[in-house]
Amino acid sequence: LLLFIYLELLAMAGIYFKTNHMPLRFLLYIGVTALIRLLISDVSHHNAPDTGILYVCGGVLLLAISILVVRYSSSKYPSVKEKVD
């Protein structure tokens, strides 16, 4: 999962240098991946589950909902304006 985070950062940098736009969705994907990596390491190293697991799962759910909102808003209200001849 750490390799996936690095690949997402490189892809985000590549897109930024090509289009001069920072893709917000990539940052959200990185956040979800980092929280899932934290959840996996927390579950594998600690035997007793506590409320920290619920907080991390809630964070993943919140980021997933924000990804859906960003995708919906970018499809409904695109930032690129069409040229009118």
MDAnalysis code that builds the backbone (N, CA, C; Angstrom):
import MDAnalysis as mda
import numpy as np

u = mda.Universe.empty(255, n_residues=85, atom_resindex=np.repeat(np.arange(85), 3), trajectory=True)
u.add_TopologyAttr("name", ["N", "CA", "C"] * 85)
u.add_TopologyAttr("resid", np.arange(1, 86))
u.add_TopologyAttr("resname", ["LEU", "LEU", "LEU", "PHE", "ILE", "TYR", "LEU", "GLU", "LEU", "LEU", "ALA", "MET", "ALA", "GLY", "ILE", "TYR", "PHE", "LYS", "THR", "ASN", "HIS", "MET", "PRO", "LEU", "ARG", "PHE", "LEU", "LEU", "TYR", "ILE", "GLY", "VAL", "THR", "ALA", "LEU", "ILE", "ARG", "LEU", "LEU", "ILE", "SER", "ASP", "VAL", "SER", "HIS", "HIS", "ASN", "ALA", "PRO", "ASP", "THR", "GLY", "ILE", "LEU", "TYR", "VAL", "CYS", "GLY", "GLY", "VAL", "LEU", "LEU", "LEU", "ALA", "ILE", "SER", "ILE", "LEU", "VAL", "VAL", "ARG", "TYR", "SER", "SER", "SER", "LYS", "TYR", "PRO", "SER", "VAL", "LYS", "GLU", "LYS", "VAL", "ASP"])
u.atoms.positions = np.array([
    [0.812, -1.200, 0.000],
    [0.000, 0.000, 0.000],
    [0.855, 1.263, 0.000],
    [2.037, 1.163, 0.563],
    [2.928, 2.323, 0.541],
    [3.377, 2.623, -0.885],
    [3.600, 1.589, -1.684],
    [3.968, 1.787, -3.082],
    [2.835, 2.471, -3.837],
    [1.592, 2.104, -3.523],
    [0.446, 2.746, -4.159],
    [0.400, 4.235, -3.822],
    [0.716, 4.585, -2.591],
    [0.742, 5.997, -2.199],
    [1.805, 6.749, -2.999],
    [2.976, 6.149, -3.144],
    [4.031, 6.797, -3.931],
    [3.626, 6.954, -5.391],
    [2.995, 5.924, -5.958],
    [2.562, 6.016, -7.352],
    [1.497, 7.094, -7.538],
    [0.587, 7.218, -6.584],
    [-0.429, 8.266, -6.660],
    [0.203, 9.657, -6.586],
    [1.194, 9.825, -5.733],
    [1.878, 11.123, -5.646],
    [2.588, 11.466, -6.943],
    [3.239, 10.483, -7.549],
    [3.923, 10.722, -8.825],
    [2.921, 11.017, -9.935],
    [1.804, 10.298, -9.957],
    [0.789, 10.554, -10.976],
    [0.184, 11.943, -10.796],
    [-0.030, 12.337, -9.544],
    [-0.585, 13.655, -9.271],
    [0.384, 14.749, -9.719],
    [1.669, 14.556, -9.465],
    [2.665, 15.538, -9.899],
    [2.733, 15.602, -11.425],
    [2.654, 14.447, -12.084],
    [2.669, 14.423, -13.543],
    [1.476, 15.137, -14.145],
    [0.302, 14.922, -13.580],
    [-0.897, 15.603, -14.070],
    [-0.793, 17.103, -13.833],
    [-0.229, 17.488, -12.692],
    [-0.095, 18.919, -12.408],
    [0.823, 19.595, -13.424],
    [1.941, 18.963, -13.756],
    [2.872, 19.585, -14.694],
    [2.335, 19.580, -16.118],
    [1.449, 18.636, -16.457],
    [0.860, 18.617, -17.795],
    [-0.261, 19.633, -17.945],
    [-1.121, 19.748, -16.920],
    [-2.325, 20.557, -17.074],
    [-2.359, 21.810, -16.201],
    [-1.424, 21.973, -15.296],
    [-1.400, 23.079, -14.332],
    [-2.641, 23.107, -13.446],
    [-3.231, 21.957, -13.200],
    [-4.361, 21.810, -12.281],
    [-4.019, 20.727, -11.274],
    [-4.304, 20.990, -10.002],
    [-4.056, 20.004, -8.946],
    [-5.306, 19.149, -8.769],
    [-5.216, 17.852, -9.067],
    [-6.394, 17.000, -8.921],
    [-6.677, 16.675, -7.446],
    [-7.799, 17.143, -6.947],
    [-8.172, 16.933, -5.558],
    [-8.495, 15.470, -5.277],
    [-9.051, 14.788, -6.261],
    [-9.418, 13.388, -6.050],
    [-8.207, 12.528, -5.724],
    [-7.066, 12.807, -6.315],
    [-5.869, 12.025, -6.025],
    [-5.450, 12.185, -4.565],
    [-5.572, 13.399, -4.037],
    [-5.255, 13.600, -2.623],
    [-6.203, 12.813, -1.728],
    [-7.469, 12.753, -2.105],
    [-8.431, 11.982, -1.325],
    [-8.144, 10.482, -1.420],
    [-7.749, 10.011, -2.601],
    [-7.377, 8.599, -2.760],
    [-6.170, 8.259, -1.884],
    [-5.212, 9.160, -1.833],
    [-4.032, 8.940, -0.996],
    [-4.428, 8.887, 0.476],
    [-5.342, 9.750, 0.875],
    [-5.812, 9.734, 2.253],
    [-6.520, 8.440, 2.614],
    [-7.363, 7.935, 1.710],
    [-8.044, 6.662, 1.953],
    [-7.028, 5.532, 2.053],
    [-6.064, 5.520, 1.166],
    [-5.046, 4.466, 1.186],
    [-4.224, 4.524, 2.463],
    [-3.875, 5.724, 2.897],
    [-3.095, 5.855, 4.127],
    [-3.894, 5.394, 5.344],
    [-5.187, 5.730, 5.399],
    [-6.005, 5.289, 6.524],
    [-6.214, 3.779, 6.523],
    [-6.377, 3.187, 5.352],
    [-6.521, 1.733, 5.276],
    [-5.219, 1.055, 5.676],
    [-4.095, 1.632, 5.278],
    [-2.799, 1.084, 5.695],
    [-2.642, 1.166, 7.206],
    [-3.073, 2.267, 7.810],
    [-3.044, 2.409, 9.254],
    [-3.962, 1.392, 9.925],
    [-5.116, 1.171, 9.352],
    [-6.066, 0.207, 9.901],
    [-5.509, -1.208, 9.851],
    [-4.894, -1.572, 8.742],
    [-4.311, -2.911, 8.616],
    [-3.181, -3.107, 9.614],
    [-2.312, -2.118, 9.730],
    [-1.201, -2.267, 10.673],
    [-1.690, -2.263, 12.115],
    [-2.732, -1.491, 12.406],
    [-3.269, -1.444, 13.767],
    [-3.920, -2.768, 14.145],
    [-4.667, -3.359, 13.230],
    [-5.332, -4.634, 13.508],
    [-4.315, -5.761, 13.612],
    [-3.294, -5.733, 12.793],
    [-2.331, -6.842, 12.799],
    [-1.383, -6.786, 13.997],
    [-1.145, -5.612, 14.579],
    [-0.199, -5.506, 15.693],
    [-0.861, -5.463, 17.064],
    [-2.125, -5.116, 17.113],
    [-2.833, -5.041, 18.390],
    [-3.930, -6.093, 18.418],
    [-4.014, -6.805, 19.521],
    [-5.007, -7.859, 19.619],
    [-6.385, -7.331, 20.010],
    [-6.433, -6.381, 20.912],
    [-7.715, -5.896, 21.412],
    [-8.225, -4.735, 20.559],
    [-9.360, -4.898, 19.889],
    [-9.920, -3.768, 19.133],
    [-10.492, -2.719, 20.084],
    [-10.319, -1.470, 19.741],
    [-10.830, -0.382, 20.559],
    [-11.558, 0.624, 19.673],
    [-11.877, 1.768, 20.216],
    [-12.638, 2.766, 19.452],
    [-11.792, 3.433, 18.368],
    [-10.477, 3.271, 18.431],
    [-9.622, 3.833, 17.389],
    [-9.921, 3.242, 16.022],
    [-10.298, 1.979, 16.001],
    [-10.647, 1.328, 14.736],
    [-11.902, 1.977, 14.152],
    [-12.865, 2.282, 15.013],
    [-14.088, 2.939, 14.535],
    [-13.794, 4.336, 14.001],
    [-12.867, 5.045, 14.635],
    [-12.507, 6.380, 14.156],
    [-11.843, 6.313, 12.783],
    [-10.963, 5.341, 12.596],
    [-10.292, 5.202, 11.305],
    [-11.299, 4.796, 10.231],
    [-12.204, 3.882, 10.560],
    [-13.234, 3.483, 9.595],
    [-14.158, 4.650, 9.263],
    [-14.472, 5.466, 10.262],
    [-15.273, 6.660, 10.011],
    [-14.549, 7.652, 9.114],
    [-13.236, 7.766, 9.290],
    [-12.448, 8.637, 8.425],
    [-12.428, 8.152, 6.989],
    [-12.323, 6.835, 6.813],
    [-12.360, 6.262, 5.463],
    [-13.723, 6.518, 4.832],
    [-14.790, 6.340, 5.600],
    [-16.134, 6.585, 5.087],
    [-16.330, 8.053, 4.726],
    [-15.829, 8.948, 5.562],
    [-15.930, 10.376, 5.281],
    [-15.172, 10.754, 4.011],
    [-13.973, 10.204, 3.834],
    [-13.218, 10.484, 2.609],
    [-13.894, 9.881, 1.379],
    [-14.489, 8.699, 1.526],
    [-15.199, 8.090, 0.397],
    [-16.403, 8.934, -0.010],
    [-17.127, 9.461, 0.969],
    [-18.265, 10.336, 0.661],
    [-17.788, 11.619, -0.001],
    [-16.660, 12.149, 0.459],
    [-16.134, 13.376, -0.153],
    [-15.669, 13.122, -1.587],
    [-15.153, 11.931, -1.867],
    [-14.788, 11.592, -3.250],
    [-16.027, 11.572, -4.125],
    [-17.117, 10.988, -3.611],
    [-18.363, 10.978, -4.383],
    [-18.883, 12.389, -4.635],
    [-18.789, 13.260, -3.636],
    [-19.247, 14.638, -3.799],
    [-18.390, 15.369, -4.832],
    [-17.081, 15.171, -4.771],
    [-16.190, 15.836, -5.731],
    [-16.448, 15.320, -7.141],
    [-16.643, 14.025, -7.298],
    [-16.916, 13.468, -8.630],
    [-18.238, 13.973, -9.174],
    [-19.265, 14.014, -8.317],
    [-20.567, 14.500, -8.767],
    [-20.500, 15.977, -9.142],
    [-19.854, 16.770, -8.310],
    [-19.792, 18.209, -8.585],
    [-18.950, 18.511, -9.817],
    [-17.905, 17.728, -10.061],
    [-17.093, 17.991, -11.251],
    [-17.813, 17.555, -12.527],
    [-18.694, 16.554, -12.431],
    [-19.450, 16.175, -13.624],
    [-20.634, 17.110, -13.854],
    [-21.227, 17.581, -12.772],
    [-22.382, 18.476, -12.892],
    [-21.962, 19.900, -13.234],
    [-20.869, 20.367, -12.617],
    [-20.376, 21.724, -12.822],
    [-18.915, 21.680, -13.246],
    [-18.630, 21.430, -14.522],
    [-17.233, 21.339, -14.959],
    [-16.524, 22.695, -14.886],
    [-15.217, 22.655, -14.630],
    [-14.458, 23.890, -14.508],
    [-14.000, 24.420, -15.862],
    [-13.953, 23.579, -16.883],
    [-13.529, 24.002, -18.206],
    [-14.754, 24.541, -18.940],
    [-14.642, 25.761, -19.382],
    [-15.772, 26.379, -20.102],
    [-15.621, 26.105, -21.589],
    [-16.756, 25.840, -22.217],
    [-16.744, 25.574, -23.641],
    [-16.635, 26.888, -24.401],
    [-15.948, 26.820, -25.531],
    [-15.809, 28.018, -26.368],
    [-17.071, 28.205, -27.204],
    [-17.521, 29.427, -27.257],
    [-18.698, 29.758, -28.054],
    [-18.212, 30.530, -29.259],
    [-18.540, 30.023, -30.457],
    [-18.098, 30.705, -31.683],
    [-19.072, 31.755, -32.126],
])
